[in-house]
Amino acid sequence: MKSLISLIKKEFRQLNILIIVSTLIITVWEWFLISRSENWPHGLSFGLGFIPLFFLPMIMLFLAYNSYRSEWGNNTIYLLKILPRKGYEINFAKFFLLLVII
């Protein structure tokens, strides 16, 4: 369990900038919708507020791919492979962080 938490912390450090950028984009989108809701038909801004939810699976796949790509780019994938952890535990650490963040 302790090694799983350390893997999750490592993934969090890697994804810091992407977390900030995605949060900023969603915040700006929601602010835009709130500022325009008085001029639009009733319910339109509410419906458009769910657009980021449709992109969440695609964003999660991109972030997971980017995480593995950075592991290969930094040559740290070999360290992950020699850890006494099973593959599903490493994948769980990567995807758990994405689920918590998004």
C-alpha angles and dihedrals in degrees: 000000000000092000091049090055091049090052090051091050091051091051091049091054090051096050099045098111094044090051092052094047095048092047090050093050093050091046092051090048093051092046089051091052093048092050092051099041094095093058098043129074116278112278098014095103089045091054093045089052089072094060093095088056090062091055096048096090090049091047091049092052091048093049092048091050090047090051093054091043091054090048090056092042094053092041090236093121088085090058090052091049094054094048114107089247128113120241094249090056091054091047090047091054091052096046096038091060091049091050092050094047098044 
